[in-house]
Amino acid sequence: MPDMSDLTDPIPLARRLIQAPSITPADAGVLDILSGALSALGLNCERFRFEDVDNLYARIGTTRPVFCFAGHTDVVPPGDETVWTKAPFAAEVSEGVLWGRGAADMKGAIAAMTAGVARYLDVHGSAPGSIAFLITNDEEGPAINGTVKLLEAVTARGERFDHCLVGEPTNPHALGETIKVGRRGSLNAVITVTGRQGHVAYPEKAENPIPVLMNLLNRLTGRTLDNGAPHFQPSNLEVTSIDVGNTAHNVIPAKARAKFNIRFNTTYTGETLTSWIRDEAAAARLEQTCDIDLDLKVTGESFLTRTDSFIDLLKSAVETETGRTPTLTTGGGTSDARFIKNYCPVAEFGLVGATMHQADERAPVSDVTALARIYTDVLTRYFDTFKS
């Protein structure tokens, strides 16, 4: 087992975390490992279990401002392990590279957060405020019993956060390229059109749902949603499935179903998009007799953390360590930042994400240690800027 006696070095802890095969929602002991490390630094650690998901909240300090690190210890499955160069949960270090599922997304960053705090406390003894960790084991899964419920539980008893930094792998190619200052929203939709089954030779005795579905999809996909917004790319609607389930050539089916997703910027809210979809479906209904049913779920609203002193100090810390001036972006998928933004300003900065969710996921040791130094610098700048 890696020696974790020196928590200012993130690599031993990163290896221990990777060696716990915490595939969503299985904990596999990963939060015990992290709790042990944080407790050794003086943080008070508490576990919160919601249904089948374990979560961790840790804090040192009792006053404000409260700086919170957030992230997840769960990982996606490794897939076919025979195609991995190194075993996915062996956490080998070879030729300056840390290998394993979670190295980039995001156990390496969580180890760097821990090392960053250890280094800060080594120098300063304590913070003129509080440092917290908000860790879930449900980010890669449904995200129902993780950060959402953990935030509700700790804030219900009076916990407050002033700013939060999420350690998702934000950089496409090199450490220091990108800070995420927001995320696009996401809307999932299922359209089900119900007609009447019949023989293709007697279409007057049937109601074919397929042309109705295609007409509605054309109405939806034919619209240019927008041309982008500040820090955001254009919103996009992508049809992901069209299903009829009809194996016969001579039968008009009774039902047709389609799925699509909209990733949207701050031009819209989930409510404005659902209203538009419902209006288009209502217009389509006027042209035919088939029934149209909609199942619309907004899984996250778009948001933007304004460029303020928090973002400025984060940019400065990244540039000082890497020599790169990070671009402020909102691209990519969703993250738990979409929940945290309801409680405090939030940004994201972590490792390079080029191999996340792939076979041979890995991170250079030098990147993980550099990230730890960045996190220490962020804490130093933060408490210098926001101290009471």
N, C-alpha and C positions, 0 to 999 in steps of 0.2 A: 504494500500500500504506500502511496506517496506520503512523505513526511509533511504535515501541515503545521509544524511548530512555528514557522515564520509566515504569518498571514499577510505580510507585505508583499510576498511573492504570490501572484495569482495562479501560477501553473499547477502546483500541487493540489489546490482546491478544485481547479477546473478539471483535473484528471479524476479526482474522487467523484465529482458531480457527474461526469460523463460515464463513469463506471457503473452508476446506478441507472438501469434501463427504464427510465420513467416515461414510458410511452403512454400518452393520454388515455385514461386518467390515472394510471397506476403511479403511485408515489415511489415505490421500489427503494425507500429509504433516503431519497435524495434530500428531502426537507430536514431529516434528522442531521444529515451531514452539514447542510447550510446553517441550521440552527446552532450546531456545535461551534462552528466558526464564528458566527455573529455573537453568540453568548460569550465566547472567549475575549471578544473585543469590548464587552460590557453592555451590549444591547440586550434589552428585555425581549424575549421571543415568545410569541403566542401562536398556537395553531388553531385554525378555524376550519372545520369540516362541514361542507354542505353536500348532502347526499353522498356521492361516491368520490368527491374531490377534496383533497387536502390543500390548505393554503397557509401561508405564513405571514404574520405581521411582526415586525421587529422595530424597536425604537431605542435611541439613547438621547437623553435630554428631556426636559419638561417644559421648556419655554419656546416661544416663537422667535424667529421664523423657523418653520419646519421644512427641511429639504428632504424630498422622498425619492429614493431609487425604486423603480418598478420593473418587473420582468416576470418571466415564467421559467419553470424548471421542467415542464413536460416537453417531450419531443415527438416528432412523427416517427412511424415505424421505419426501420432501416431498409425494408424491401429485401431483395435477394442478396443475402450476405456474401454469397460466393463471388460477387462482382466487386466487392470492396478490396482495396489494396491492403488495408489494415482492418482488423475486426472492429465492428462499429462501436462496441462498448469496452474495448480494451484500453482506450485513451492513451495510445502510444505517442511518444514524442520521438520523432525521427527527423534528422537533418534540419532541425530548427522549426519543425511543424508539429502542431498538436492535431491528432487525428481522432475522429469519432463523432457519433451522432450527438449534436448539441454543441459541438466546438464553436460554431459560428452563431447558431440560433438556439438558445442564447446563453448556454452555461459558461462559455468563455467570458461573456460580458458580466455575468453575475459574479464570477470569481474576481473579475477586474474591479467591480463595485466594492466588493469586500476588501480587496487589497487597497483600493483607493481610500476607504475609510480608515483602515489600519495605518496607512502612511500619514493621513491627516492627524489622527489621534496621537501618533508617535511624536509629531512635531508640536502640536498645539495642546495636547492633553485633553481638552474638551472643546466643544463648539459653543459659540455664543448664540445658541438656539438648539435645535434638535435635528437629528438625522434618522430617517425611517426607511424601512424596506417593506415593500408591498409585493409579495411573491405568490403567484398562483401556479397550479399544476393543471390548468384547464384552458390555456390560451390556444393551443393547437387543435382543440376539440370544439365542442358546442359553445364554449365561453359563456355558459349559463351559471355554473356553480363556482366561478372563480372570482375575478376582479370585481365584477358587478356586486356580488353579495358581500365580498370582503370589505369593499368601500362602504356599503350600507351599514355593515356591522360595526366597523370601527368609528365611523362618523356619528352613528347613533349614540355612542357613549361619550362623544365630545372631541374626538380626534379631529384636528384640522391640518390641512396641508397648504403651504404657501406656493411651492413650486415642485414640479416633478420631472424627473428625467428617466425615460424608458430606454433600456439597453438593447433594443432590437437592432439587427444588423442593417444599418442604414447605407453603408458605402458600397457602390457597385464594383469598384476595382481596387481602390487603395484607401487606406485609413486616412480620414480627414476630408474626403470629397464632399460629403453630404450630411446635413442635419435636416431632419424632418420637423417641420414647424406646423404640421397639420396633416390631415388625412381626408381623402375623398369619402363621401358617404356611399353606402351600398344598399340597394333594394333588390330583393329576390321576388320574382313573379312567376306564378303558374296560371296559365289560361286553359280552361277546359271548355270546349264547345260540344254540346250534346244535340245531336240531330235525331234521325230515325233511320234505322238499318233497313236495307232493301236490296233488291236485285238490280244490277247495273243496267239491265235491259228495260227496266221500268222505273226510271229516275223520278217520274211524277208521283210514285208511291213512296218515295223516301225523301229524307232531308240530309243532304251530304254536309257534314260539319267541316270538311277539309277546306273548301274554298272560303268558308266564313272565317276560319282560323287564319288562313293565309292573307285574306283581306285585312284583318285586324293587325296582323304582324306587319304588313306593308305600311299601314297607317302609322304604326309606332316607329318602325325603323326608318321610314322616309323622312323623318324630321331631324334636322340638325339641332341638337339640344342647345349648344352654345359654342362659342369659340374660345373658351377658357376663361379663367379669372385670375387675379393676381396670385402668384405662386402655384396656380393649378393648371393642369392640362384640360382640354375640353372634356366634358361629360360624354360618356359613351354607353350605348345600349347594345348588348351582345346576346343574341339568341343562342342558347346552349343545348336545346333539345327540342325536337318535334317528334311526337310519338302517336301512332295510330294503333299499332298492334294488330293490324289486319294482314292475315296470311293468304287471303283469297283474292283472285283477280276479279271475280264476278259478284262481289258483295260490297255495297256501299256501307261503310262502318257507321256505328252509332255515335262514336266519340272520337275527338281528336284533341291532343293536349300539347302545349308548348311551354318551355321554361326560358326565362331570360333574366339577365342581371343588368342593372344600371349602376355604374360608378359615377357619382355626381359631385360636382364642386359646389362652392358656396353660392352659385347662382340659384340653387334650388334647396328646398328642404324635402324630407321624405314625404311630408304631407302634400306639397305642391305637385310632386311627381305622381303620387297615388291618385290625386284628384284628376290629373291629366289622363292617366291610364283609364280610370273609370269613365271619364267623359268620352274617350275614344271608343270604349266598349259599348257605351250607351248609344253612340251614333251608329256603330256597326249593327246593333240589334234592330234598329229601325229599318234596315235594309233586308232583313231575312227573318225567318221564324225559329231558327235554332236558339237554344239557351246558351248564354255565355256566363261562366262562373270565373271569378278572379280570386286568387289567393296571393295577397301582397304582403310582404314582410320587409320592413326597414330594419336592417341589422346594424346600422350605424349612420349617424348624421355627419355631414362634412363639417370641418372646423379648421380654423386658422389661429395659431397663437401669434399675436402681434409681435412685431420686432421691437422688443423693449430691452431693458438692461439685462434681463435674464438671458435672452437669446444672444445679446452682445457679449456677455461674459463667457457663454458657452463657445461662441465662435472664437473668441480670443484664446481660450484654453486649447482648443483644437489646433489653431494656427500656430501657437507657440510650440506645441509638441511635434506637429507633423510638417510644418512649413507650408501647408496648403490652406487656402482660404475656402472654407466649406460653402457650398451652394445651399441655399435654403429651399427645400422642396416639400412636396406633399404627395409624390407619386407612390406607386406600389399598391399593395393590398391594404387590408385593415389591420389594426393592432388594438391592444387594450387601451391605448391612448384615447380611443374614442369614448371610453367610459370615464377615464380619469379627468378629461377636459371639463366634465360637469362639476368638478370639485376645486380645480386650481389650474393655472397655466401649465402646459405640458409640452415637452419637446422630446425628440428621440435621437440618440446617437449611440452607435455600437460598432461592431466589427464589420468586416467585409462580408457581404452576403452571397458571393458568387457560387458557393457550394452548398448553401442551406437547402435542406430537403432532398439533396442528391446523395447517391452513393459517393463514398470518399469525402464526406463533409470534413472540413479541416480549417485551421486558422494558424497563421504563423505565430510562433511564440513571441516574436518581437512585437507583433500587433497587440497581443493580449497584454503584454507588460506595458506597452505604450498607452493602451487604453486605461490601465490602472493609474498611470501618471496623469492622464487627462482628467480622470475623475477626481483625483486628489486636488489638482489645480482648480477644477470647477468648484469644489467645496471651499477652497481657500478664497477664491474670488467671490463666491456667493455670500459667505458670512462677512466678508469685508464690505460688500455692497449693501446687504439687507439687514445687517445686525441692528438690533433695537437701539 
